[in-house]
Every structure is written in C-alpha cells, then in structure tokens.
C-alpha cells in the first residue's frame, strides 16, 4: 500500500535480489527498504518520509526503482 | 532557570561577596540548633522561587532559638504564589542603616547588559521606578570591551551616592556584573544590599536566573550547588499537553517539533524559525487572535514528527483551526512540513482545507510543498506575504 504522498515501486525481479536489497537498505536515509535473504521489502510506514534524494534509484539497475509523487 | 536564595548566596560566596552567617535547615530542631549556633536574633526565611515571601508571611524574625523552631513549623506549609518551601534558611539578622537595590540583566532593545541601581532597596523596584525615577539608575555595558569597576561606580554615583558608601559598594556591584557574564545569567540581583549600622555592606537577599540554554556549559557549577539535571525550575509544572509535546519531539533526532507551551485560545500554532515563533505569536495576538499554544519547529523535523504535533494540537479542546507559519527557511524543508501537517489533519479526521487557516512557510523545497497544499486545497502564501500579514489572515478566518 502506498503512503499518502509517496509510493515506491521496485521491479519484481530486482526485489528478489539479496545483493540489491542490501544496497537499497544502505542507500535510503529514511529506512524505506528492508533487506533480507529473500530480497527487499518496502516499509510502508516510512514511505511518506521519503526525501526525494533518488539514492535508491542510483543504487538499483536503471529503471528498476520508481519513486512516485502521489500529489502530482 | 531560577536559583533559590540559598543557591544564589552560595554562588555569591564563591565571589567573596559580603554575606551573613546562614544555614539551610530541614526540621524545627535543626532550626533551633542553627539559630543557637549563629546567634539570635535570626531571620527565618522560606526558600521558594517566587517573590512575595514577606507579604505571604514566609519570612519571620526570631529572637530566640525556640522562636526560630516555632517559626520553622509556621512557615514551612505557607504557599507563596502556589509554591511551598523547599527548605528554610536561618540567617543572622543585621542591624540595617540603609537598603539599596542592584540588578544586572539583559536589555533586549539595546542588545546589551544593563546595571540597575537604586538607593531605595528592599521594595519593589518597579514601584520605585514609577514613583521615584530619580532614585533609579540604568547603566549599560559592553560584552566586548573589558569590564571595569568604573561602570559600577557610574551606576551607583548616578543616584547621588558618594564618598565611602560609593567606594564600598563599587566592588560588590562590579563583582555582580562579572558573575552575570561569567555564568551566562539573565538576571543577577541583590535586593536588598544593606549598609549596616557599622558602615559595612551585606548582601541580604539575592536572585539568580541562569539562561536555560547555558545549563550544559555550567554543569559543574550546577552539580556543586546541588541542582539536579532533571530540575526544570519553571514558573509552573508542565501541563499534560506540554509533556505530550515533549514526547513527540523525543521520538527521533530529526529537527524540532513538539516544544509547546499551552494557552487557552482557539488558534493552534505550528510556528518557528530563528525567532519566528515569538514574532508570529505576537503577530497573532496583535491581530486580536487567541493562540492555543506557543510552539517551536525547525531543523527539518520528520514528517511523522510534524504529523504527530499537528494531531496533538488539533486534539486540544477549543482549537478551531491551526496556522502553519515560519520565517523563510533554509534548513527546514517546506514539503516535509506540508506533508506532516496535512497528514496530521487527515489522521485527526479533519479536512486540511478547512482546518488549516494559512500555510506560510517559504524557503527550501517550497515548490514541492505548494503542490501538496494545492492538492489538498490548503490556502498558502510565499515570502511576498509578511509573517505579520499571514498571522492576520489566520485570525480573520476564525472570525469568518
């Protein structure tokens, strides 16, 4: 479920990659990503804290992570 | 942060101020013992932070140790402005020839410390200033240039004190000025400073207010005076609303949002930015508005903090609308605060468009913030609208 203002969508194939999951978890300053051996989980409670820094977009393969502003 | 009299005197003692023999006691038998040891007559004084002890009957003069013990029991339960005694101070009773007043405080308009001196001490200085202005002197001094006894001498001399009294009081007033600067005080006061019958001078009562922000810097002094880290020394205990605000702020390290003071009005305030809170609070009042709270936000609080603060203010009985206003911000993101307050309104079951009377936070990421406000129909303005006018708009909406 998206936040009130922000949604983050991770490509299904990338979401299962443990190495990328770790990168996403490390990159996000507001803990939107949680990594495990099974891949990455988006922490819904933190979605609205997104600072639009795009570090997650840079950490993942091009086009595999999308940050959506729900107010636009 | 205010000191009790016995703490103020302990600080004065370190600076070799002339003081009477004294002892704080915590039982009638200790009072008797102290009076016998010091030598009667003695003054028995309630230790409270507020003024008006004498009028409340919380200061007595005892001729014998037994009388001191009986006054202890009499004074201890007396409330002075709703405050009960922390302890009782037993002190030598001095034969007074004349009383003076000396205070060092900060003059916000002149942006400099000021020495206030009067040769009519022992009573309300405001009353003296009103009825006998020629008996009160005001002498500003610099925090940059070296402090010299000449300034103290000038302050005393202005009310006509001269000769031996001037020479004897100068080092006392000069020391008080040094204490004021050394410990980052907002007030250092001696009232009365007494000339005794033998011509010597004695500090009979003292007030110290330490700048709350300087507590960390003076940890050692506070510990030595026995002032606990948890002692707030506020004029009144915090309300449930204020405690809840603190909890909101303590949730995470990001920014400040939750430093609130409760008032009775109907307009909730989410305000801040480098003195902006005071300006905005005053602006609301100048427009005839009634703030429900004072508040300080800044330093880029998280969305959740701004959200929880909004919910707290909206939950306060009597709050009809909230005004979200800040000075131009560079270290707080407009869009993050906008998200927080809009979310807080929605989670409180209220329509942001109806409950937010005005959103006036210009600065970093304002375009992004304004997009959010537009989506939710919230009235907002940029830096072309002054803080004063924004406060006026907020107040006007309550009357509509």
Interface residues (C-beta under 8 A of the other chain):
Chain A: X4 X5 X30 X48 X49 X51 X52 X69 X71 X72
Chain B: X302 X303 X304 X333 X336 X339 X342 X343 X346 X368 X371 X372 X375
